[in-house]
Amino acid sequence: MITLAAGLDYVDLNFLGIPEIIATAVLHGSAGVALIDPGPSTTLDSLKKSLRRKGISLGDIRQILLTHIHLDHAGATGSLLRENPTIDVFVHERGAPHMIEPSKLLASAGRLYGADMGRLWGDFLPVPADRVRPLKGEERITAGGRELQVAYTPGHASHHVSYFDPSSRVAFVGDTAGIRGQDRDYIMPPTPPPDIDLDAWSVSEDRILSWDPDTLFLTHFGPFHGARMHFQEMTARLDAWSRVVRRLLADGSLDEEQRLQAFMNEALLDLKRKVGEVEAERYSRAGRLDYSWQGLSRYWKKKLAARPD
């Protein structure tokens, strides 16, 4: 387990009672506490208990920094503001309106998760507009007593940002660097719909590496050294998955359901070979393969349709 610098920590939210699925970064100092990606409302009790064990109360929180507004990252934000209405919420300007009025976000997520919405994510309460601090990227902000750099890092989501702490050289990258189990080399790219963009993702990778981070902090799950090799591994898997998706899309003998099943079978077999069956289940909970098919197939259908040939 990698130890972060003084004043930097993280908690395991034990999503659905399972460890090492969602991590919330905790920045703390004399100026107060900042959280990066507080997780869904279903893990709010776990977050509170973990913070209390560290001597932190909700009243100590000054800022919440969101890498993006997907429910597993941002869902508890409004609930935290209800208990501490003085918290400032930093989020990309494209995501900010959905934090203030989440009805469209919830409708879109409902189409993806269906009857599992409540069980997985719980409430998604609106954030008061006067507490939202929209970001474009390239800002410098103060949070948890630290001066952080902000970069716009789309690819996984069009409203994704990453944060860099130059003093510790830790980059908090949300889902831009994928999903990785502790003590594992396998890196799964999360590619759910609707706005996967592999070209933008490659640019975001370069932007993060330009910081020359010593450590990448992933919401799924935790800190890892070796940023360049990490991204090389994830990009290789994105390329491999894309080859499978293009092959299946080109096979006119298959319907959509058969393509989905074929992709999941190939990806899951590779995952189990690399990490074993138990760990493969943990990865699949952090990033479902059926959603990854939906996002990548949507991207490649649009990309191939746009080619003049």
HUGIGI-V569381 format. One record per backbone hydrogen bond with DSSP energy under -0.5 kcal/mol. NH is the residue of the N-H (numbers start at 1). CO is the residue of the C=O. E is the energy in kcal/mol with one decimal. If there is no record, write none. Layout:
nh=NH co=CO e=E
nh=NH co=CO e=E
//
This chain:
nh=4 co=2 e=-0.5
nh=8 co=5 e=-2.2
nh=9 co=26 e=-2.3
nh=11 co=24 e=-2.2
nh=13 co=11 e=-0.6
nh=13 co=22 e=-2.4
nh=17 co=14 e=-2.4
nh=18 co=15 e=-2.0
nh=23 co=219 e=-2.6
nh=24 co=11 e=-2.2
nh=25 co=23 e=-0.5
nh=25 co=36 e=-1.6
nh=26 co=9 e=-3.4
nh=27 co=34 e=-2.9
nh=28 co=7 e=-2.5
nh=28 co=26 e=-0.5
nh=29 co=32 e=-1.7
nh=32 co=29 e=-2.0
nh=33 co=60 e=-2.1
nh=34 co=27 e=-2.9
nh=35 co=63 e=-2.0
nh=36 co=25 e=-2.2
nh=37 co=35 e=-0.6
nh=37 co=65 e=-2.2
nh=39 co=73 e=-2.1
nh=41 co=121 e=-1.2
nh=42 co=121 e=-0.8
nh=43 co=40 e=-1.5
nh=44 co=41 e=-1.7
nh=47 co=43 e=-2.4
nh=48 co=44 e=-2.6
nh=49 co=45 e=-2.5
nh=50 co=46 e=-2.4
nh=51 co=47 e=-2.4
nh=52 co=48 e=-2.6
nh=53 co=49 e=-2.0
nh=54 co=50 e=-0.7
nh=54 co=51 e=-0.9
nh=55 co=52 e=-1.9
nh=56 co=51 e=-2.7
nh=60 co=57 e=-1.5
nh=61 co=58 e=-1.2
nh=62 co=33 e=-3.5
nh=63 co=33 e=-1.5
nh=64 co=88 e=-2.7
nh=65 co=35 e=-3.3
nh=66 co=64 e=-0.5
nh=66 co=90 e=-2.6
nh=73 co=70 e=-2.0
nh=74 co=70 e=-2.6
nh=75 co=71 e=-1.5
nh=76 co=39 e=-3.0
nh=77 co=74 e=-2.0
nh=80 co=76 e=-2.2
nh=81 co=77 e=-2.2
nh=82 co=78 e=-1.8
nh=83 co=79 e=-1.1
nh=84 co=80 e=-2.1
nh=87 co=84 e=-1.5
nh=88 co=62 e=-2.3
nh=89 co=131 e=-3.1
nh=90 co=64 e=-2.8
nh=90 co=88 e=-0.6
nh=91 co=133 e=-1.4
nh=92 co=159 e=-0.5
nh=93 co=135 e=-3.0
nh=95 co=92 e=-1.2
nh=96 co=92 e=-1.8
nh=97 co=93 e=-0.7
nh=98 co=95 e=-0.8
nh=99 co=95 e=-1.1
nh=99 co=96 e=-0.8
nh=100 co=96 e=-1.6
nh=101 co=97 e=-2.5
nh=104 co=101 e=-0.5
nh=106 co=102 e=-2.7
nh=107 co=103 e=-2.2
nh=108 co=104 e=-2.4
nh=109 co=105 e=-2.6
nh=110 co=106 e=-2.4
nh=111 co=107 e=-1.4
nh=112 co=108 e=-1.0
nh=113 co=109 e=-3.0
nh=114 co=110 e=-2.3
nh=116 co=113 e=-2.0
nh=117 co=114 e=-1.7
nh=120 co=116 e=-2.6
nh=121 co=117 e=-2.8
nh=122 co=117 e=-0.8
nh=122 co=118 e=-0.9
nh=127 co=99 e=-2.6
nh=131 co=128 e=-2.1
nh=132 co=129 e=-1.2
nh=133 co=89 e=-3.7
nh=134 co=132 e=-0.6
nh=135 co=91 e=-1.9
nh=138 co=150 e=-2.4
nh=141 co=148 e=-2.4
nh=143 co=141 e=-0.5
nh=143 co=146 e=-2.5
nh=146 co=143 e=-1.8
nh=148 co=141 e=-3.3
nh=148 co=146 e=-0.7
nh=149 co=164 e=-2.8
nh=150 co=139 e=-2.3
nh=151 co=162 e=-2.3
nh=153 co=151 e=-0.6
nh=153 co=160 e=-2.3
nh=160 co=157 e=-1.3
nh=161 co=67 e=-2.6
nh=162 co=151 e=-2.4
nh=163 co=172 e=-2.2
nh=164 co=149 e=-2.5
nh=165 co=170 e=-2.5
nh=166 co=147 e=-0.6
nh=166 co=164 e=-0.7
nh=168 co=165 e=-0.8
nh=169 co=165 e=-2.3
nh=170 co=165 e=-1.1
nh=171 co=215 e=-2.8
nh=172 co=163 e=-3.4
nh=172 co=170 e=-0.5
nh=173 co=171 e=-0.8
nh=173 co=217 e=-2.0
nh=174 co=217 e=-0.5
nh=176 co=173 e=-2.5
nh=178 co=175 e=-1.6
nh=179 co=188 e=-2.4
nh=180 co=220 e=-1.7
nh=181 co=186 e=-0.6
nh=184 co=181 e=-1.7
nh=188 co=179 e=-2.7
nh=188 co=186 e=-0.5
nh=189 co=187 e=-0.5
nh=190 co=188 e=-0.6
nh=191 co=189 e=-0.7
nh=197 co=155 e=-2.1
nh=201 co=197 e=-2.2
nh=202 co=198 e=-1.8
nh=203 co=199 e=-1.5
nh=204 co=200 e=-2.3
nh=205 co=201 e=-2.4
nh=206 co=202 e=-1.9
nh=207 co=203 e=-2.1
nh=208 co=204 e=-2.4
nh=209 co=205 e=-2.5
nh=210 co=206 e=-1.6
nh=211 co=207 e=-0.5
nh=211 co=208 e=-1.4
nh=212 co=209 e=-1.6
nh=214 co=169 e=-2.1
nh=215 co=169 e=-2.0
nh=216 co=224 e=-3.0
nh=217 co=171 e=-3.3
nh=218 co=216 e=-0.6
nh=218 co=222 e=-3.0
nh=219 co=174 e=-1.3
nh=220 co=174 e=-0.5
nh=221 co=218 e=-0.6
nh=222 co=218 e=-2.9
nh=224 co=216 e=-2.1
nh=226 co=214 e=-0.7
nh=230 co=226 e=-2.3
nh=231 co=227 e=-2.5
nh=232 co=228 e=-2.1
nh=233 co=229 e=-2.3
nh=234 co=230 e=-2.1
nh=235 co=231 e=-2.9
nh=236 co=232 e=-2.1
nh=237 co=233 e=-1.7
nh=238 co=234 e=-2.4
nh=239 co=235 e=-2.5
nh=240 co=236 e=-2.1
nh=241 co=237 e=-2.9
nh=242 co=238 e=-2.3
nh=243 co=239 e=-2.0
nh=244 co=240 e=-1.9
nh=245 co=241 e=-2.6
nh=246 co=242 e=-2.7
nh=247 co=243 e=-2.2
nh=248 co=244 e=-2.5
nh=249 co=245 e=-2.5
nh=250 co=246 e=-1.7
nh=251 co=247 e=-0.6
nh=251 co=248 e=-0.7
nh=252 co=250 e=-1.1
nh=254 co=251 e=-1.6
nh=259 co=255 e=-2.2
nh=260 co=256 e=-2.5
nh=261 co=257 e=-2.4
nh=262 co=258 e=-2.3
nh=263 co=259 e=-2.5
nh=264 co=260 e=-2.6
nh=265 co=261 e=-2.5
nh=266 co=262 e=-2.2
nh=267 co=263 e=-2.8
nh=268 co=264 e=-2.7
nh=269 co=265 e=-2.0
nh=270 co=266 e=-2.0
nh=271 co=267 e=-2.3
nh=272 co=268 e=-2.8
nh=273 co=269 e=-2.0
nh=274 co=270 e=-1.6
nh=275 co=271 e=-2.5
nh=276 co=272 e=-2.0
nh=280 co=276 e=-1.9
nh=281 co=277 e=-1.5
nh=282 co=278 e=-1.2
nh=283 co=279 e=-2.3
nh=284 co=280 e=-2.3
nh=285 co=281 e=-1.4
nh=286 co=282 e=-1.6
nh=287 co=283 e=-2.0
nh=292 co=288 e=-1.7
nh=293 co=289 e=-2.2
nh=294 co=290 e=-1.9
nh=295 co=191 e=-0.5
nh=295 co=291 e=-2.4
nh=296 co=292 e=-2.5
nh=297 co=293 e=-3.1
nh=298 co=294 e=-1.7
nh=299 co=295 e=-2.1
nh=300 co=296 e=-2.8
nh=301 co=297 e=-2.3
nh=302 co=298 e=-1.9
nh=303 co=299 e=-2.4
nh=304 co=300 e=-2.8
nh=305 co=301 e=-2.0
nh=306 co=302 e=-1.2
nh=307 co=304 e=-0.9
//
